[in-house]
Amino acid sequence: MGLIGGGQGSFIGRVHSIAAVMDHRAALVAGALSADPAKAKASAPDYGIAPERAYGSYMEMVAAEKKLPESERIDFVSIATPNNTHFEIAKAFAEAGFNVMCDKPMTFDLAQAEELAKVVQKAGVVFGVTHNYTGYPLVRQARDMIHAGELGEIHAVRACYIQGWLRTRQERGGALEKQASWRTDPKKSGAAGCFGDIGTHAYNLGRFMTGLLPDQVSCHFKTAVPGRELEDYGTAVIKYTNHALGTVTASQISHGRENDLWIEVDGAKASLEWHQEEPNKLFVRKGGQPHQIYTRNPNADYMTPTAKGSCRLPSGHPEAFFEAFANVYDAAFDDMARRAVGQKFDAAHSLYPNIQDGVDGMNFITQCVASASKDGQWLSLKHAACRA
């Protein structure tokens, strides 16, 4: 494993490094940990990276790793950098034949996402996008139940991601300035603020869980903090091709809220509900019956094989963020192993979010920004490169 980003003070880089090695299927051996070469090399000991494989830039890393014998070079790279750098880094490694795991959103804009999809297809590498919430066992349980028809025809999907850490202008000298500064800067974050940062997670969760195909979107944004360039609150209404309706709401200005991601799905036979801050429970409701709470239990008959296989611990021992992140990696590793021995892998039906999901997310962000700029005008969400 190689890591791009994740230098001193980074949050998500450390998460990638922990999740990827959790099941001992990978080891972190190389990295370009910062855009500042001195900081990049100074950060290497924090990850146990040897000095000779602590690189000053991703370009240096691509060239050096490519020269190593195949048995010694990295098998994949994880990208944990600001949005505006994802494309160039991912493209360089994919073209050099390395598998890629990229943080979301996949690229800075939709045009980059479309080009990157072509690069990945031509290179034949494994490409994952770390929409990590798809890795929770009970999210996968809900997905299996929906796909098996237990909820019946899906009528409505409500997904929200509510935070409060940007309710003040943290990007200007706040305690969280490092995290806030690039997320609120359109030159680094892209055209969207909270919708690109966390709204895309909520949207992806709905797509992963239900499999519904989006048709149109109408979106409204609000910037609550004076002087901020990008939205810090937004709501989108989605029409799906089966005539279901969906909503995606994202906020980073809600007092007292931390990482309150939740989703509800209403079907003709039943409804279900899952909360990221209480991830080991899935709430299921059927008309005329008592409410049911499915707990994460790998030995329970009600758990599907996929959900059971996503568990590491017996019931009662909480599993959460790191384990879910690791499950995304674990699914991608299966395809990397197939590629390594010359076997075909079917990314279109992968359990981990892939290049198609990355394009889907960028298409969603792009159309939401465009709709919001036109006072909520309905715009198409159809895109040929997205996962069907």
Steps between C-alpha positions, in 0.01 A plus 500: 500500500607853423337810649467845346414763759454424865787711631522643849162638609300298246182318601396296201849382406537334837159337455606352166822365648317328787213361293709362217722290725233390749463149359873457426440484127714810441796682652582869464852516353521824300355847492507860384329632809484873428525751216788648701798267435660569838176431686438192287828343606470618860160327526628163378617369841146551635389228258805277528604578142871449430691815396582362155129467420392830650456712191487876461222494240256260340684537168824388661313208655345382173835502323693331781242230573464416132874429483488247782460127427132412483525293818636799694298795371168611649187318381272799549496861610255677729427867430415710805550854373276802426253459215687713247795258496316167469485489121865561419620255765252225412568539128877475546482183708232333287693566179807348667299184571438545872164430663344807663287569806383861497320708757174667402395699308704325235606811310475877492233508230295273275726538195792364700287210624398408147860511378624299797241230431644460150855484637405231753316294240797513263751417774292211634580585862279465806361836608308555823338809648485500878133566563569315821144494634419226250724274706283483813356150549144623558514728196582191299224313685251770399623488142450123484150528649398767250644312203323181617167684487431499874396866488304463178501776241704794630301823529731739686861542613609760756871546569650769722851583615493764772807655663561816700875556489483779238229706670774760559772605258753235595690562176622832639709416805268248665614191687412293192654737246707232323193286430271795427722715280510282190143372538365856479733612221350449152850487351572186704160351582326559170163658424327359809565532872306276736331320211836395359639414841215309666192528277670268255525238778125521566422474129733204452351322801155520343628375166693212659219391728208517255657461158250754365605691189479881527309688234477869600604731784384833641730662754522805727811623681554743786816665631430586862842621614581852374802520272503130412523434126329161484173364636490360851143368476304345216206279410440306179187321381561206268262331260599140433420310183253274685308817604625487859597828664815563699644782706860574590571761767846608612587750771821606672340782702265308731581567866590196706508260207809291436487237223127436486464305177176309470277346235137388485347294221125455457365209298156358426550221758732651760731785595849499647729751667873510579709755691879527470532617860321182611636270230444161661121528477265489202140603561235317296129583505219301340137610506298340778806341661723602792807699406809285455861581584760293319828507691835423345541130577712277275339189651137606453282323243351831387837636384578451131827332397643831377413676825644214707817507294537870575523438877822441691379480860225312686178688570516749784852614411443820299636528148495837332693748285839331463351155441260631235786679327698175512211311339517729196870425471441129553257479208742689276784270605304204364504658155866601535583138578311384190680753282838397642457144370349602169138426586217723388323713757155650463520852637146574380364261764756564773403542863740793535426839338686511170587739217138500380383607845763773496359637174149467643598706804659774291198508268275541805710785640520673161127486436415608856724806466343582164145451629564712809635780281170490306272515805441126515439431132455130425807359323588156369706260714538240227860421404625217282815443709315443829431159650162362393 
